[in-house]
Amino acid sequence: MRDREHLLLADAPPAFADAVVELLSQPQLAADLASRARELVVRDHGWDAVAAAFAAFIEDVVVSA
């Protein structure tokens, strides 16, 4: 995940508060971040990605056995 592409990172309480205010005052930014973050999660951690990783793991186990 990348700052300002998928989420707003904030390491301190004032920065966190600023990020919250920014998202509340810019609903389109919030929607864009949410959409891109969801796409990333589905791509990297959705059922298709998990199944492919599991199949590769099983293949490696079978081949090395």
For each residue, the residues with C-beta under 8 A, 3 or more apart:
1: 5 6 7 37 40
2: 5 6
3: 6 7 8 9
4: 7 8 33
5: 1 2 33 36
6: 1 2 3 33 36 37 40
7: 1 3 4 33 37
8: 3 4 19 22 23 33
9: 3 19
10: 15 16 18 19
11: 15
12: 15 16
13: 16 17
14: 17 18
15: 10 11 12 18 19
16: 10 12 13 19 20
17: 13 14 20 21
18: 10 14 15 21 22
19: 8 9 10 15 16 22 23
20: 16 17 23 24
21: 17 18 24 25
22: 8 18 19 25 26 29
23: 8 19 20 26 27 29 30 33
24: 20 21 27 30
25: 21 22
26: 22 23 29 30
27: 23 24 30 31
28: 31 32
29: 22 23 26 32 33
30: 23 24 26 27 33 34
31: 27 28 34 35
32: 28 29 35 36
33: 4 5 6 7 8 23 29 30 36 37
34: 30 31 37 38
35: 31 32 38 39
36: 5 6 32 33 39 40
37: 1 6 7 33 34 40 41
38: 34 35 41 42
39: 35 36 42 43
40: 1 6 36 37 43 44
41: 37 38 44 45 46
42: 38 39 45 46
43: 39 40 46 49
44: 40 41 49
45: 41 42 49 50
46: 41 42 43 49 50
47: 50 51
48: 51 52
49: 43 44 45 46 52 53
50: 45 46 47 53 54
51: 47 48 54 55
52: 48 49 55 56
53: 49 50 56 57
54: 50 51 57 58
55: 51 52 58 59
56: 52 53 59 60
57: 53 54 60 61
58: 54 55 61 62
59: 55 56 62 63
60: 56 57 63 64
61: 57 58 64 65
62: 58 59 65
63: 59 60
64: 60 61
65: 61 62
